[in-house]
């Protein structure tokens, strides 16, 4: 099994597109970091002006709250922001955007791009073998078809982990150079529904966000694998999976009013909805979404296994 995984890794990393996608990821990290530092207020915050900026925001938010025509949503937002600012000023805690952790946390959104890249690899992993005829060379090996399928799946997941490490290291190192490698004890502050300040480890929150993003990556990769195995078409596997990534949530939102929509893959695939208390439907919980995802995961893998292990390969 190990030799099969090594073989699949060689196929992935010897291709130019693999390294092009890796370089694109690093370039986006560097570009976004520079924008946050020079175009936004990162440089000013880093130079020690964060108290002045927070005090200015404090005055501005108080003015907004004093407006007679302010709506409830805006009132709640400005109230929470003032609570947060007061806490930071009273306890001398700089906002996260004054340290390297602010942009590093903002760059967790690029996990979506990692999913896109890994889906491209997954969609071509099986179908590409059929289209080039190299599948025959694999099937004459003593290894079973199941092991061949699993080796491809594991190698693709390993590439996703590799990109995740590239994302973390590039964002950590580059923003550390810009902001300095200090602020290791920087807490991540948030305001609860009761208006109480909550502190949590910024580092733990970062990797929790990575983990949630990885769940979505695994699900989309499994979907691409299933389509690739069933239809033996790289274009179809990649196209459908990417379409699902971009349009799945939108389509599901159209049916949000119906209770059955909570069983949709796309209603459950973003687990960050529970860290921000924005569940797709009020009755949904983290446990419910994890259960639904496991069911889809099993179905996709059974279909991939059933088709790949039984499909006849023409001579």
VMD Tcl script that draws the C-alpha trace (Angstrom):
set ca {
  {0.00 0.00 0.00}
  {2.82 2.38 0.90}
  {4.51 1.81 -2.46}
  {1.23 2.54 -4.25}
  {0.84 5.83 -2.37}
  {4.44 6.74 -3.17}
  {3.75 6.01 -6.83}
  {0.68 8.25 -6.82}
  {2.61 11.01 -5.06}
  {5.27 10.84 -7.77}
  {2.57 11.27 -10.42}
  {1.19 14.32 -8.63}
  {4.44 16.14 -7.82}
  {6.21 15.56 -11.11}
  {3.55 17.51 -12.98}
  {4.19 21.19 -13.66}
  {0.58 22.16 -12.84}
  {1.04 20.87 -9.29}
  {3.84 23.32 -8.62}
  {2.13 26.12 -10.55}
  {-0.86 25.83 -8.20}
  {1.48 25.80 -5.19}
  {3.28 28.91 -6.42}
  {-0.05 30.65 -7.12}
  {-1.10 29.93 -3.53}
  {2.10 31.48 -2.15}
  {1.80 34.53 -4.45}
  {-1.79 35.16 -3.32}
  {-0.70 34.94 0.32}
  {2.10 37.45 -0.23}
  {-0.08 39.79 -2.30}
  {-2.96 39.77 0.19}
  {-0.55 40.29 3.10}
  {1.02 43.32 1.41}
  {-2.41 44.81 0.78}
  {-3.44 44.36 4.40}
  {-0.17 45.90 5.58}
  {0.29 48.86 3.24}
  {-3.16 49.62 1.79}
  {-5.20 48.92 4.91}
  {-4.21 49.99 8.42}
  {-1.77 47.15 9.19}
  {1.36 49.31 9.04}
  {-0.15 52.06 11.19}
  {-1.37 49.52 13.75}
  {2.02 47.82 13.86}
  {3.82 51.12 14.45}
  {1.99 51.60 17.74}
  {-0.92 53.82 16.72}
  {-3.55 51.23 17.58}
  {-4.76 53.03 20.73}
  {-5.34 56.24 18.79}
  {-7.20 54.37 16.07}
  {-9.35 52.52 18.57}
  {-10.19 55.76 20.37}
  {-11.21 57.33 17.04}
  {-13.39 54.33 16.27}
  {-14.83 54.55 19.76}
  {-15.92 58.14 19.15}
  {-17.30 57.29 15.72}
  {-19.35 54.34 16.99}
  {-20.78 56.39 19.85}
  {-21.88 58.99 17.30}
  {-23.54 56.27 15.20}
  {-25.38 54.89 18.24}
  {-26.68 58.36 19.11}
  {-28.41 58.70 15.74}
  {-32.21 58.57 16.19}
  {-32.93 56.55 13.05}
  {-30.47 53.71 13.69}
  {-31.91 50.23 13.06}
  {-31.66 47.33 15.52}
  {-29.07 45.43 13.50}
  {-26.71 48.38 13.34}
  {-27.34 49.19 16.98}
  {-26.33 45.68 18.02}
  {-23.23 45.80 15.82}
  {-21.97 49.16 17.14}
  {-22.75 48.15 20.73}
  {-20.70 44.96 20.42}
  {-17.85 46.84 18.74}
  {-17.80 49.42 21.54}
  {-17.77 46.67 24.14}
  {-14.80 45.11 22.38}
  {-12.92 48.41 22.00}
  {-13.48 49.36 25.65}
  {-12.13 46.01 26.77}
  {-9.04 46.34 24.57}
  {-8.29 49.86 25.78}
  {-8.87 49.01 29.45}
  {-6.66 45.90 29.32}
  {-4.08 47.25 26.85}
  {-4.78 44.50 24.34}
  {-4.03 45.54 20.76}
  {-6.43 44.38 18.03}
  {-5.25 41.30 16.18}
  {-4.69 43.33 13.01}
  {-1.85 45.12 14.86}
  {0.04 41.81 15.00}
  {0.82 39.08 12.50}
  {-2.16 37.03 13.71}
  {-4.72 39.38 12.18}
  {-3.71 38.84 8.54}
  {-2.89 35.18 9.21}
  {-6.45 34.63 10.40}
  {-7.84 36.60 7.47}
  {-5.89 34.39 5.07}
  {-7.73 31.28 6.30}
  {-10.28 32.13 3.61}
  {-7.73 30.89 1.07}
  {-8.48 27.34 2.24}
  {-11.27 27.55 -0.33}
  {-8.62 27.95 -3.03}
  {-6.82 24.87 -1.70}
  {-10.06 22.93 -2.09}
  {-10.27 24.10 -5.70}
  {-6.71 22.97 -6.47}
  {-7.12 19.58 -4.80}
  {-10.41 18.98 -6.64}
  {-8.56 19.50 -9.92}
  {-6.06 16.82 -8.92}
  {-8.78 14.47 -7.67}
  {-10.96 14.86 -10.76}
  {-8.13 13.77 -13.03}
  {-6.71 11.07 -10.77}
  {-8.88 8.16 -11.95}
  {-10.38 9.46 -15.20}
  {-6.94 10.48 -16.43}
  {-5.71 6.89 -16.09}
  {-8.55 5.67 -18.30}
  {-8.14 8.39 -20.92}
  {-4.39 7.76 -21.29}
  {-4.66 3.99 -21.01}
  {-2.24 3.79 -18.08}
  {-4.97 2.19 -15.98}
  {-3.96 -1.14 -17.54}
  {-0.47 -0.82 -16.10}
  {-1.95 -0.34 -12.66}
  {-4.39 -3.22 -12.86}
  {-1.74 -5.78 -13.84}
  {-0.07 -5.22 -10.49}
  {-0.73 -7.74 -7.71}
  {-2.47 -5.04 -5.65}
  {-6.27 -5.12 -5.54}
  {-8.36 -2.43 -7.19}
  {-9.48 -1.25 -3.77}
  {-5.89 -0.58 -2.74}
  {-5.24 1.24 -6.00}
  {-8.31 3.40 -5.44}
  {-7.35 4.13 -1.83}
  {-3.77 5.00 -2.77}
  {-5.04 7.62 -5.21}
  {-7.43 9.00 -2.62}
  {-4.79 9.16 0.12}
  {-2.22 10.77 -2.20}
  {-4.73 13.48 -3.13}
  {-5.54 14.18 0.52}
  {-1.81 14.35 1.28}
  {-1.44 16.99 -1.43}
  {-4.23 18.97 0.23}
  {-2.38 18.76 3.56}
  {0.80 19.87 1.79}
  {-0.99 22.96 0.44}
  {-2.39 23.69 3.89}
  {1.13 23.61 5.34}
  {2.30 25.90 2.53}
  {-0.53 28.30 3.37}
  {0.34 28.36 7.06}
  {4.10 28.65 6.64}
  {3.94 31.33 3.93}
  {1.39 33.43 5.82}
  {3.22 32.95 9.13}
  {6.69 33.73 7.83}
  {5.77 36.64 5.56}
  {3.48 38.36 8.07}
  {6.02 37.67 10.79}
  {8.54 39.64 8.72}
  {6.06 42.49 8.23}
  {4.66 42.72 11.76}
  {7.35 40.99 13.81}
  {7.19 37.55 15.40}
  {5.78 38.85 18.67}
  {2.31 38.61 20.14}
  {2.33 34.86 20.74}
  {-0.05 35.34 23.68}
  {-2.36 37.56 21.64}
  {-5.93 36.47 22.52}
  {-8.77 36.38 20.03}
  {-11.61 38.47 21.44}
  {-15.29 38.17 20.65}
  {-18.56 39.34 22.15}
  {-21.14 36.74 23.17}
  {-24.88 37.07 22.63}
  {-25.09 38.29 26.24}
  {-22.62 41.08 25.58}
  {-19.78 39.38 27.48}
  {-16.20 39.45 26.20}
  {-14.80 36.01 25.42}
  {-11.11 35.23 25.04}
  {-9.64 32.26 23.20}
  {-6.25 31.25 21.87}
  {-5.61 32.82 18.48}
  {-3.41 29.89 17.47}
  {-6.04 27.31 18.41}
  {-8.74 29.30 16.62}
  {-6.54 29.43 13.51}
  {-6.12 25.67 13.32}
  {-9.76 25.12 14.18}
  {-10.64 27.19 11.11}
  {-8.15 25.17 9.05}
  {-9.78 21.98 10.31}
  {-13.27 23.16 9.34}
  {-11.96 24.09 5.90}
  {-10.30 20.69 5.56}
  {-13.63 18.97 6.16}
  {-15.08 20.80 3.15}
  {-11.98 19.92 1.11}
  {-12.31 16.22 1.91}
  {-16.00 16.22 0.96}
  {-15.46 17.96 -2.39}
  {-12.46 15.72 -3.16}
  {-14.57 12.65 -2.39}
  {-17.30 13.98 -4.68}
  {-14.78 14.56 -7.48}
  {-13.36 11.07 -6.97}
  {-16.81 9.53 -7.20}
  {-17.67 11.37 -10.42}
  {-14.26 10.54 -11.90}
  {-14.68 6.84 -11.11}
  {-18.27 6.60 -12.31}
  {-18.04 8.60 -15.55}
  {-14.31 8.30 -16.32}
  {-14.30 11.94 -17.40}
  {-11.82 14.42 -15.92}
  {-13.71 17.38 -17.36}
  {-17.00 16.23 -15.87}
  {-15.49 15.44 -12.46}
  {-13.66 18.76 -12.21}
  {-16.49 20.80 -13.76}
  {-19.30 19.42 -11.62}
  {-17.23 19.63 -8.43}
  {-16.20 23.23 -9.05}
  {-19.77 24.15 -9.95}
  {-20.91 22.55 -6.70}
  {-18.33 24.57 -4.76}
  {-19.49 27.89 -6.17}
  {-23.22 27.32 -6.71}
  {-24.10 24.68 -4.12}
  {-24.65 27.08 -1.23}
  {-26.61 29.51 -3.41}
  {-28.95 26.82 -4.72}
  {-29.46 25.39 -1.23}
  {-30.25 28.86 0.15}
  {-33.17 29.10 -2.29}
  {-34.82 26.19 -0.48}
  {-33.83 27.23 3.04}
  {-37.47 27.71 4.03}
  {-38.13 23.99 3.58}
  {-37.11 21.68 6.42}
  {-35.74 19.04 4.04}
  {-33.06 21.47 2.84}
  {-31.08 20.79 6.03}
  {-30.20 17.36 4.66}
  {-28.43 18.89 1.67}
  {-24.67 18.40 1.49}
  {-24.10 22.12 0.96}
  {-26.18 23.14 3.98}
  {-23.82 21.16 6.22}
  {-20.43 21.36 4.54}
  {-19.42 24.70 6.10}
  {-18.90 23.88 9.79}
  {-17.75 27.42 10.55}
  {-21.45 28.33 10.67}
  {-21.52 26.94 14.23}
  {-18.51 28.89 15.46}
  {-20.25 32.08 14.39}
  {-23.76 31.03 15.48}
  {-25.08 31.31 11.91}
  {-26.56 27.86 11.40}
  {-28.30 27.28 8.07}
  {-31.47 26.44 9.98}
  {-32.18 27.06 13.66}
  {-32.70 23.37 14.48}
  {-29.34 22.33 13.01}
  {-26.42 21.49 15.29}
  {-22.76 20.59 14.83}
  {-23.53 16.94 15.57}
  {-26.32 16.91 12.98}
  {-24.08 18.34 10.25}
  {-21.24 15.94 11.04}
  {-23.68 13.01 10.82}
  {-25.05 14.20 7.48}
  {-21.52 14.65 6.11}
  {-20.55 11.15 7.22}
  {-23.56 9.71 5.37}
  {-22.61 11.55 2.16}
  {-18.97 10.54 2.61}
  {-19.89 6.87 2.89}
  {-22.25 7.02 -0.12}
  {-19.66 8.71 -2.34}
  {-16.97 6.21 -1.40}
  {-19.24 3.19 -1.86}
  {-20.17 4.39 -5.35}
  {-16.50 4.97 -6.22}
  {-15.52 1.53 -4.92}
  {-18.46 -0.29 -6.53}
  {-17.86 1.16 -9.99}
  {-14.06 1.14 -10.01}
  {-13.66 -2.42 -8.73}
  {-16.23 -3.89 -11.12}
  {-15.65 -1.89 -14.28}
  {-14.21 -3.83 -17.20}
  {-11.17 -2.31 -18.89}
  {-11.15 -2.82 -22.64}
  {-8.00 -4.29 -24.07}
}
mol new
graphics top color blue
foreach p $ca { graphics top sphere $p radius 0.5 }
foreach p [lrange $ca 0 end-1] q [lrange $ca 1 end] { graphics top cylinder $p $q radius 0.2 }
display resetview
